[in-house]
């Protein structure tokens, strides 16, 4: 079967040659490129990168940003709908033991072409009417690799991240009960962990409740992050809204938690966060409200009785 390419392969080849010529990458990398490589591409290969953006769809660009140079031509030149490496551009998966309904995948910028598309998965857990939103926000950086009109709206990824935090608040501040979880790419500090994009993170915590883990979720000890030059950060969070309490929370899926053959490796460049939550049943909520009402009424009657006794 002939598979129609989803990109201009000449444009890709020209960008690839420019990247190699300028030393941005050597072409044999087995992991996806980091921010420094894209900054090198932005500085030295702007024309080639722009041409690729103009001649290729967003799904293809997403594949380039999520794969390594070594696999660009094998994984990213096929039709996206038939290529497993290019089917989940938001990089999100939501699993549940209970049935889900009202599922939806939402992009923050559905009308624009993004180099790094971001968004969230939305669903309702039927068993307890719980609303769940699984988020992947843009990285917090003082630069951007996006193109107009996105780069005109947000001069840096830090600005773009702030907009995404505000958008989540705008959309879900009135939704209850709600669990908002995922990679926010910003977070507070902790012992041996520096805050990153704290003002952006506080946009969320000004509305939603949370408990913060005490160790990094994006760590220099993770072999997928780039090692010793990585700044440890708490980027992954569980937040709630409504009659929900977070009872326990901890970092999971670290290297010692999972074995791949003879190697102990994490599942991702981010460690996971596991939370135990308690949802107050609707009937209990109504009972508590009624009890409080009678208590206040009893106080008022007692006051009236003693006042005129």
Residue pairs with C-beta under 8 A, 6 or more apart in sequence:
3 78
3 79
3 82
4 79
5 77
5 78
5 79
6 56
6 57
6 59
6 60
6 76
6 77
6 78
6 79
6 80
6 83
6 86
7 52
7 55
7 56
7 57
7 60
7 76
7 77
8 51
8 52
8 55
8 56
9 73
9 77
11 48
11 51
11 52
11 55
11 56
12 52
12 56
12 64
12 72
12 73
12 76
12 77
14 48
14 51
15 41
15 45
15 48
15 49
15 51
15 52
16 27
16 69
16 72
18 41
18 44
18 45
18 48
19 25
19 27
19 37
19 40
19 41
19 45
19 69
20 26
20 27
22 40
22 44
22 45
23 40
24 37
24 40
24 41
24 44
24 45
25 33
25 37
25 69
26 69
27 69
27 70
28 69
28 70
29 68
29 69
29 70
30 68
30 70
31 68
31 224
32 65
32 66
32 67
32 68
33 65
33 68
33 69
34 226
35 139
35 141
35 143
38 65
38 145
39 143
39 145
41 49
41 145
42 49
42 143
42 145
50 147
52 61
52 64
53 61
53 113
53 115
53 147
57 80
57 113
58 89
58 113
58 114
58 117
59 80
59 86
59 89
60 76
60 80
60 86
61 113
61 114
61 115
62 86
62 89
62 114
62 116
62 117
63 75
63 76
63 80
63 83
63 85
63 86
63 89
64 72
64 76
65 115
65 116
66 85
66 89
66 91
67 75
67 76
67 85
71 85
75 83
75 85
75 86
76 83
76 85
76 86
78 86
80 86
80 87
81 87
89 117
90 105
90 107
90 117
90 118
90 119
90 120
90 121
90 136
91 136
92 105
92 119
92 120
92 121
92 134
92 135
92 136
92 182
93 121
93 134
94 100
94 103
94 121
94 123
94 132
94 134
96 123
96 125
96 132
98 125
98 126
98 127
98 128
99 125
99 126
99 127
100 123
100 124
100 125
100 126
100 132
101 123
101 124
101 126
102 122
102 123
102 124
103 121
103 122
103 123
104 121
104 122
104 123
105 119
105 120
105 121
105 122
106 119
106 120
106 121
106 122
107 114
107 117
107 118
107 119
108 118
108 119
108 163
108 164
108 167
109 117
109 118
109 150
112 149
112 150
113 147
113 150
114 146
114 150
115 145
115 146
115 147
116 138
116 139
116 145
116 146
118 136
118 137
118 138
118 164
119 135
119 136
120 133
120 134
120 135
120 136
120 168
120 182
121 133
121 134
122 131
122 132
122 133
122 134
123 131
123 132
124 130
124 131
124 132
125 132
128 177
128 279
129 177
130 177
130 178
130 179
130 279
131 172
131 175
131 176
131 177
131 178
131 179
132 178
132 179
132 181
133 168
133 172
133 178
133 179
133 180
133 181
133 182
134 181
134 182
135 168
135 180
135 181
135 182
135 183
135 184
136 182
136 183
137 161
137 164
137 165
137 182
137 183
137 184
137 185
137 186
138 157
138 160
138 161
138 164
138 185
139 157
139 161
139 185
140 157
140 158
140 161
140 185
140 186
140 196
140 197
140 200
141 156
141 157
141 158
142 156
142 157
142 158
143 156
143 157
144 150
144 151
144 154
144 155
144 156
144 157
144 160
146 154
146 160
150 160
153 160
153 163
154 160
154 163
158 197
158 200
161 185
161 186
161 197
161 200
162 197
162 199
162 200
162 203
165 184
165 186
165 200
165 201
165 203
165 204
166 203
168 180
168 204
169 203
169 204
169 206
169 207
169 208
172 178
172 180
172 208
172 241
173 207
173 241
175 241
175 242
176 241
176 242
176 243
177 240
177 241
177 242
177 243
177 244
177 279
178 208
178 240
178 241
178 242
178 244
179 238
179 239
179 240
179 244
179 277
180 204
180 208
180 238
180 239
180 240
180 241
181 236
181 237
181 238
181 239
181 273
181 275
182 236
182 237
183 235
183 236
183 270
184 200
184 201
184 204
184 235
184 236
184 237
185 196
185 197
185 235
186 196
186 197
186 198
186 200
186 201
186 235
187 195
187 196
187 197
187 198
187 201
187 212
187 217
187 233
187 234
187 235
187 236
187 237
188 195
188 198
188 201
188 212
188 234
189 195
189 198
189 234
190 212
190 213
190 214
190 215
190 216
190 234
191 214
192 215
192 216
192 232
193 215
193 216
193 232
193 233
193 234
194 231
194 232
194 233
195 201
195 233
196 231
196 233
196 234
196 235
201 237
204 210
204 237
204 239
205 239
207 241
208 239
208 240
208 241
209 239
209 240
209 241
209 244
209 246
210 237
210 238
210 239
210 240
210 246
211 238
211 246
211 249
211 275
212 234
212 237
212 249
213 234
213 249
213 250
213 251
213 273
215 234
215 251
216 232
216 233
216 234
216 251
216 271
217 233
217 234
217 235
217 236
217 251
217 270
217 271
217 272
217 273
218 225
218 230
218 232
218 233
218 234
218 235
218 236
218 269
218 270
218 271
219 225
219 230
219 232
219 271
220 227
220 228
220 229
220 230
220 231
220 232
221 255
222 230
222 255
222 266
222 269
222 270
222 271
223 255
223 265
223 266
224 266
224 268
224 269
225 269
235 270
236 270
236 271
236 272
236 273
237 273
238 246
238 249
238 273
238 275
238 277
240 246
240 277
243 279
243 280
243 285
244 277
244 278
244 279
244 280
245 277
245 278
245 280
246 275
246 276
246 277
247 275
247 276
247 277
247 278
248 275
248 276
249 273
249 274
249 275
249 276
250 273
250 274
251 271
251 272
251 273
251 274
252 271
252 272
252 273
252 274
253 266
253 267
253 268
253 271
253 272
254 266
254 271
255 264
255 265
255 266
256 264
257 266
258 264
258 265
258 266
258 267
259 265
